[in-house]
Amino acid sequence: MIRCRSRARLLLAAACLATLPALAQSPPATSPPAPLAAPAPQRLATSGDEALDNAVAAVVVAALAEQMNTPSIAVAIESFDVAIASLSDRTVSGQGRMRLGDDADWIGFRFSTLYDTTFASAGYPRILIGGVAAGEREVPNDSMLVRQLEERVTVELDRQFGDTSARLQLDDISTVEGGRRLLRINARGVADFGRNGNTPVRIEALYDQVANAWQRVNYELGVAPR
């Protein structure tokens, strides 16, 4: 396996979109990103392959703009890590920071995607919010927010599968404060579909304490608990 890694201070892009938070499993890395109105990002970091850098930066910025419930977002991609996945494919991962609207606080994130060297295109990225920026601290869980989160994901599971019997059993919940505005809530457990069986579930959400609104609610099914 060959890896190359590079870092840079900032890669900034503004995206003016008014979208709802993602309430579903993100598409796999091999799926093409949905067309968005996000502008092409300015790129300062480099992996040594300009086409790869541009394609990956574009899908990361577009995915964040699509998934965050905010009219504008600034994104700073700080590193790329490239590994050979096959003859024509590269696995690209890295980390960065984002800032919502005119908020002073930056939120760290990690990303990964698959880049096709034949078509110079990157798939829809997997993005994990938090756990990167300094100053984050764990705080007690808010039972009301946890209950809201369970209800939102349950409703979406019912909509996705056409089954009103979905229930969540969350046994691993943590809340991290990132700056003065956002709470990051991560949860793991089981999604129970009654007679249709059950499957592990992982939930990642961002709650805006200023706007009293969910910025992002994302879940993945079939992810084994740690």
Number of C-alpha atoms within 10 A of each C-alpha: 6 7 13 12 15 14 16 15 12 17 20 20 23 20 23 16 19 14 14 15 20 19 20 16 14 17 15 14 17 14 14 14 19 13 10 13 12 21 13 17 23 16 18 16 21 18 18 13 9 12 15 21 20 20 18 26 24 21 25 26 26 26 22 23 27 23 21 22 23 19 14 18 23 22 28 27 28 18 20 26 17 24 17 16 15 9 9 12 18 20 18 25 20 19 21 25 22 20 18 21 14 9 12 10 16 18 22 22 21 20 18 22 23 25 28 19 14 9 9 15 20 30 22 24 29 18 20 16 23 23 16 15 17 12 9 17 12 13 12 10 14 11 9 9 13 18 10 12 19 18 14 13 21 19 15 16 22 15 11 10 10 10 13 13 13 20 19 20 14 17 11 12 16 17 19 19 19 22 17 12 17 22 24 24 24 21 21 23 21 20 22 18 18 12 7 10 9 16 15 18 21 22 23 21 23 26 20 16 13 9 10 10 12 20 23 22 25 20 21 16 16 12 15 12 13 6
